[in-house]
Amino acid sequence: MSDLFDILSNLAFWVAVLRIASPLILGTLGVLLCERAGVLNLGIEGIMVAGAFTGWLAVYLGAPLWAGVGVAALTGAVFGLLHAFLTVGLALSQHVSGLGITLLATSLSYYGYRVSFPKVSTPPTITPFAEMDWLALPILAQQTALTLLALLLVPLIAYTLYRTPVGLAARMVGENPQAAEGQGVSVAAVRTGAIVAGSALMGVAGSFLTLSAFNAFFFNMVNGRGWICVALVVFASWRPGKALLGALLFAFFDALQLRLQQSGDAALPYQLYLMLPYVLSIVALVLVARKASYPQALMKPYRKGER
């Protein structure tokens, strides 16, 4: 008990929670945009890998850090456009398309790394984003600009979804595309835009790992974070504010299990600590998801003129 109190009273723990949550916030917002428009995007895992690789490679080749973030966003947008073509344009299975994009993006990234660095045994490094030590808040002062970006995007996306015509159109095509079409809204254009924008955020989420959390790209660094983001959207009931809460909750459990493992007198096998954030997140997901109100047209292909 004393160990737990010491962990929770340590500022470094809360700094770690926010750092772990940052890519989850970006990725969850990306999934939320896609699903609000009625399209499931299971390509997030691969898109995060591709964003991590291309953003890092751009900086390694001499581009500024923010340009690397832009490259990662563009990479995500390209894969998002492919997903939109398959699921919106051709009305193919959203599950199959998303999983295919995950496999394609991951394989291309690993292949690109091997081709770019064929004889390297240790991943090359870059100089990542520096901490924002000019901020007065201690927790934020030890974060990077990408964490601040993730936090600012939450109210921005919430405002866009609930206070602008673009957000209304996105929510309408996710709930009732026939009614949206009747109001003169192009369902295909809105869904495509939402997928591209959401996928760009997924790419930025991946770039956080290589340009902020770490300073190199290595295999399996995304490590299932994309799938966690998909689950967090359900936990959040498709609302940006609750998405932030869900990301922080998972990050809290993850940071806690790391600290518990490091506390020298851990009595349980380390595998149980590794399971902790996932088990507790599943419990929270089950409790919340039963009352979640999902977009009614989610995962339902739409063809213009059909009723």
C-alpha positions as CSV (number, residue, x, y, z in Angstrom):
1,M,0.0,0.0,0.0
2,S,2.8,2.4,0.8
3,D,4.4,1.6,-2.6
4,L,1.1,2.5,-4.3
5,F,0.9,5.8,-2.3
6,D,4.5,6.7,-3.2
7,I,3.8,6.0,-6.9
8,L,0.6,8.1,-7.0
9,S,2.2,11.0,-5.1
10,N,5.2,11.2,-7.5
11,L,5.0,13.9,-10.1
12,A,7.1,11.7,-12.5
13,F,4.2,9.2,-12.5
14,W,1.7,11.7,-13.8
15,V,4.1,13.0,-16.3
16,A,4.4,9.4,-17.6
17,V,0.6,9.0,-17.7
18,L,0.2,12.0,-20.0
19,R,3.1,10.9,-22.2
20,I,1.7,7.4,-22.6
21,A,-1.8,8.9,-23.3
22,S,-0.7,11.3,-26.0
23,P,-0.5,8.9,-29.0
24,L,-3.7,7.3,-27.8
25,I,-5.5,10.6,-27.8
26,L,-4.4,11.3,-31.3
27,G,-5.2,7.9,-32.6
28,T,-8.6,7.7,-30.8
29,L,-9.6,11.1,-32.2
30,G,-8.7,9.8,-35.7
31,V,-10.9,6.7,-35.3
32,L,-13.7,8.8,-33.8
33,L,-13.7,11.0,-36.9
34,C,-14.0,8.0,-39.2
35,E,-16.7,6.3,-37.2
36,R,-18.7,9.4,-36.7
37,A,-19.1,9.5,-40.5
38,G,-20.1,5.8,-40.5
39,V,-16.8,4.1,-41.4
40,L,-14.8,1.7,-39.3
41,N,-11.1,2.1,-39.9
42,L,-9.1,-0.9,-38.7
43,G,-6.2,0.3,-40.7
44,I,-5.1,2.4,-37.7
45,E,-2.4,-0.1,-36.5
46,G,-0.6,-0.1,-39.8
47,I,-1.2,3.6,-40.4
48,M,0.5,4.4,-37.0
49,V,3.4,2.2,-38.0
50,A,3.7,4.0,-41.4
51,G,3.4,7.4,-39.8
52,A,6.1,6.5,-37.2
53,F,8.5,5.4,-40.0
54,T,7.9,8.1,-42.6
55,G,7.9,10.9,-40.1
56,W,11.1,9.7,-38.5
57,L,12.8,9.0,-41.9
58,A,12.0,12.5,-43.1
59,V,13.7,14.0,-40.0
60,Y,16.6,11.6,-40.3
61,L,17.1,12.8,-43.8
62,G,17.3,16.4,-42.7
63,A,13.7,17.7,-42.5
64,P,12.6,19.8,-39.5
65,L,10.6,18.0,-36.8
66,W,7.3,19.6,-37.7
67,A,7.9,18.7,-41.4
68,G,8.3,15.1,-40.2
69,V,4.9,15.4,-38.4
70,G,3.5,16.7,-41.7
71,V,5.0,13.8,-43.6
72,A,3.4,11.4,-41.1
73,A,0.0,13.1,-41.5
74,L,0.3,12.9,-45.3
75,T,1.2,9.2,-45.1
76,G,-1.9,8.6,-43.0
77,A,-4.0,10.6,-45.4
78,V,-2.8,8.5,-48.4
79,F,-3.7,5.3,-46.7
80,G,-7.0,6.9,-45.6
81,L,-7.8,7.8,-49.2
82,L,-7.2,4.1,-50.2
83,H,-9.5,3.0,-47.4
84,A,-12.1,5.5,-48.5
85,F,-11.9,4.3,-52.1
86,L,-12.4,0.7,-51.1
87,T,-15.1,1.2,-48.5
88,V,-17.0,4.3,-49.8
89,G,-16.3,4.2,-53.5
90,L,-16.5,0.4,-54.0
91,A,-18.6,-0.3,-50.9
92,L,-16.4,-3.2,-49.9
93,S,-16.2,-4.7,-46.4
94,Q,-14.8,-2.1,-44.0
95,H,-13.3,-4.9,-41.8
96,V,-11.4,-6.5,-44.6
97,S,-10.2,-3.2,-46.1
98,G,-9.0,-2.0,-42.7
99,L,-7.1,-5.1,-41.9
100,G,-5.6,-5.2,-45.4
101,I,-4.4,-1.6,-45.0
102,T,-2.8,-2.5,-41.6
103,L,-0.9,-5.4,-43.2
104,L,0.0,-3.3,-46.2
105,A,1.2,-0.2,-44.3
106,T,3.1,-2.3,-41.7
107,S,4.8,-4.4,-44.4
108,L,5.7,-1.4,-46.5
109,S,7.2,0.4,-43.5
110,Y,9.3,-2.5,-42.5
111,Y,10.4,-3.1,-46.1
112,G,11.3,0.6,-46.4
113,Y,13.4,0.4,-43.2
114,R,15.3,-2.6,-44.4
115,V,16.0,-1.1,-47.8
116,S,17.0,2.3,-46.3
117,F,19.3,0.7,-43.6
118,P,20.3,-2.7,-44.9
119,K,23.5,-3.1,-42.8
120,V,22.4,-1.4,-39.6
121,S,22.1,-3.5,-36.4
122,T,21.2,-0.6,-34.1
123,P,18.4,1.8,-35.2
124,P,19.8,5.2,-36.2
125,T,18.6,8.1,-33.9
126,I,17.4,11.6,-34.4
127,T,17.0,14.6,-32.1
128,P,13.3,14.5,-31.0
129,F,11.1,17.3,-29.8
130,A,12.3,19.0,-26.7
131,E,10.3,19.3,-23.5
132,M,8.3,22.5,-23.0
133,D,10.2,23.7,-20.0
134,W,8.9,27.2,-20.5
135,L,5.5,26.3,-19.3
136,A,4.5,27.0,-15.7
137,L,2.5,23.7,-15.2
138,P,5.0,21.0,-14.1
139,I,3.3,18.1,-15.8
140,L,3.0,19.9,-19.1
141,A,6.5,21.4,-18.8
142,Q,8.0,17.9,-19.1
143,Q,6.0,17.1,-22.2
144,T,6.6,17.9,-25.8
145,A,4.7,20.1,-28.3
146,L,3.0,17.0,-29.7
147,T,1.3,16.3,-26.4
148,L,0.1,19.9,-26.3
149,L,-1.2,19.4,-29.9
150,A,-3.1,16.3,-28.8
151,L,-4.7,18.1,-25.9
152,L,-5.7,21.1,-28.0
153,L,-7.3,18.9,-30.7
154,V,-9.8,17.5,-28.3
155,P,-11.9,20.7,-27.8
156,L,-11.2,21.7,-31.5
157,I,-12.7,18.4,-32.8
158,A,-15.5,18.6,-30.3
159,Y,-16.4,22.1,-31.5
160,T,-16.1,21.1,-35.1
161,L,-18.4,18.1,-34.7
162,Y,-21.1,19.8,-32.6
163,R,-20.9,23.5,-33.6
164,T,-20.1,23.6,-37.3
165,P,-21.9,22.7,-40.5
166,V,-19.1,20.3,-41.4
167,G,-19.5,18.5,-38.1
168,L,-23.2,18.3,-38.6
169,A,-22.8,16.8,-42.0
170,A,-20.3,14.2,-40.7
171,R,-22.7,13.2,-37.9
172,M,-25.6,13.1,-40.3
173,V,-24.0,10.7,-42.8
174,G,-23.0,8.5,-39.8
175,E,-26.5,8.4,-38.5
176,N,-28.8,8.6,-41.6
177,P,-27.0,8.9,-45.0
178,Q,-30.4,8.8,-46.8
179,A,-31.6,11.9,-44.9
180,A,-28.2,13.6,-45.6
181,E,-28.5,12.9,-49.3
182,G,-32.0,14.3,-49.2
183,Q,-30.6,17.5,-47.8
184,G,-28.1,17.8,-50.6
185,V,-25.1,16.5,-48.7
186,S,-22.7,14.3,-50.6
187,V,-22.3,11.2,-48.4
188,A,-19.3,10.0,-50.4
189,A,-17.5,13.3,-50.1
190,V,-18.1,13.7,-46.4
191,R,-17.2,10.2,-45.5
192,T,-14.0,10.4,-47.7
193,G,-13.0,13.6,-46.0
194,A,-13.6,12.2,-42.5
195,I,-11.6,9.1,-43.3
196,V,-8.7,11.1,-44.7
197,A,-8.7,13.5,-41.8
198,G,-8.9,10.7,-39.3
199,S,-6.2,8.7,-40.9
200,A,-3.9,11.8,-41.0
201,L,-4.4,12.0,-37.2
202,M,-3.5,8.3,-36.9
203,G,-0.3,9.0,-38.8
204,V,0.5,11.8,-36.4
205,A,-0.1,9.5,-33.5
206,G,2.5,7.1,-34.9
207,S,5.0,10.0,-35.4
208,F,4.7,10.8,-31.7
209,L,6.4,7.6,-30.9
210,T,9.5,8.3,-33.1
211,L,9.7,12.1,-32.9
212,S,8.7,12.6,-29.2
213,A,8.5,9.5,-27.0
214,F,11.6,7.9,-28.6
215,N,14.3,9.0,-31.1
216,A,14.4,6.0,-33.4
217,F,12.2,3.7,-35.3
218,F,12.1,0.0,-34.5
219,F,9.8,-2.9,-35.3
220,N,6.7,-3.5,-33.2
221,M,7.0,-0.1,-31.5
222,V,3.3,0.6,-32.0
223,N,2.6,-2.6,-30.1
224,G,-1.2,-2.8,-30.4
225,R,-1.9,0.9,-29.6
226,G,-4.1,1.1,-32.7
227,W,-6.4,-1.6,-31.4
228,I,-6.6,0.1,-28.0
229,C,-7.7,3.3,-29.8
230,V,-10.5,1.4,-31.5
231,A,-11.7,0.2,-28.2
232,L,-11.4,3.6,-26.6
233,V,-13.8,5.1,-29.1
234,V,-16.5,2.7,-27.9
235,F,-15.6,3.5,-24.3
236,A,-15.9,7.2,-25.1
237,S,-19.4,6.7,-26.7
238,W,-18.0,8.5,-29.8
239,R,-17.4,11.8,-27.9
240,P,-14.0,13.6,-28.0
241,G,-14.1,14.6,-24.3
242,K,-14.7,11.1,-23.1
243,A,-12.1,9.9,-25.6
244,L,-9.5,12.0,-23.7
245,L,-10.7,10.5,-20.4
246,G,-10.4,6.9,-21.8
247,A,-6.9,7.5,-23.1
248,L,-5.8,8.9,-19.7
249,L,-7.4,6.0,-17.9
250,F,-5.6,3.4,-20.0
251,A,-2.3,5.3,-19.7
252,F,-2.8,5.5,-15.9
253,F,-3.1,1.7,-15.7
254,D,-0.1,1.2,-18.0
255,A,2.1,3.6,-16.1
256,L,1.0,2.0,-12.9
257,Q,1.9,-1.5,-13.9
258,L,5.4,-0.3,-15.0
259,R,6.0,1.4,-11.7
260,L,4.7,-1.7,-9.8
261,Q,7.2,-3.9,-11.7
262,Q,10.0,-1.6,-10.9
263,S,9.2,-1.5,-7.2
264,G,11.7,-4.1,-6.0
265,D,9.4,-6.1,-3.8
266,A,6.7,-7.0,-6.4
267,A,5.1,-10.3,-5.2
268,L,3.3,-11.2,-8.4
269,P,4.7,-12.4,-11.7
270,Y,5.5,-9.6,-14.1
271,Q,3.0,-11.0,-16.7
272,L,0.2,-10.1,-14.3
273,Y,1.3,-6.6,-14.2
274,L,1.5,-6.5,-18.0
275,M,-2.1,-7.7,-18.1
276,L,-3.3,-5.0,-15.7
277,P,-4.0,-2.1,-18.0
278,Y,-5.8,-4.4,-20.6
279,V,-7.9,-6.2,-18.0
280,L,-9.0,-3.1,-16.3
281,S,-9.7,-1.4,-19.6
282,I,-11.8,-4.3,-20.7
283,V,-13.8,-4.1,-17.5
284,A,-14.3,-0.4,-18.0
285,L,-15.3,-0.9,-21.6
286,V,-17.8,-3.6,-20.7
287,L,-19.4,-1.3,-18.1
288,V,-19.7,1.7,-20.4
289,A,-20.3,0.0,-23.8
290,R,-23.6,-1.5,-22.7
291,K,-25.1,2.1,-22.6
292,A,-23.1,3.4,-25.6
293,S,-25.1,5.0,-28.4
294,Y,-23.2,4.2,-31.6
295,P,-23.7,5.9,-35.0
296,Q,-26.6,4.1,-36.6
297,A,-25.0,3.8,-40.1
298,L,-21.6,2.6,-38.8
299,M,-20.2,-0.1,-41.0
300,K,-23.1,0.1,-43.4
301,P,-22.1,0.7,-47.0
302,Y,-24.1,3.3,-48.8
303,R,-24.8,3.7,-52.5
304,K,-26.4,6.9,-53.8
305,G,-30.0,6.6,-54.6
306,E,-30.6,3.3,-52.6
307,R,-33.2,3.2,-49.9
